[in-house]
Amino acid sequence: MNAITIRRGLASVGRYVQAVMGDNAYEVYLAHHRSAHPDVPPMPEKEFWRERDDVQDREPQGRCC
């Protein structure tokens, strides 16, 4: 294995962990919003995370905490 292969592997693992943890949720939201609602501005990132947390508090799903 060379350094490039290892670096790519680690980057893939990093992206996977971000997806599992929900760290990329805003990017996923933006991609969906652009395709589904191109004429409506998306909510700001801070508002998105606040709303996401509020929904999790109102409707808990499987999570550790």
Contacts in CASP RR format, 6 or more apart in sequence:
PFRMAT RR
TARGET T0000
AUTHOR 0000-0000-0000
METHOD contacts of the structure
MODEL  1
MNAITIRRGLASVGRYVQAVMGDNAYEVYLAHHRSAHPDVPPMPEKEFWR
ERDDVQDREPQGRCC
15 24 0 8 1.000
17 23 0 8 1.000
18 24 0 8 1.000
25 48 0 8 1.000
25 52 0 8 1.000
26 45 0 8 1.000
26 48 0 8 1.000
26 49 0 8 1.000
29 42 0 8 1.000
29 48 0 8 1.000
30 42 0 8 1.000
33 40 0 8 1.000
33 42 0 8 1.000
34 42 0 8 1.000
42 48 0 8 1.000
43 51 0 8 1.000
56 63 0 8 1.000
END
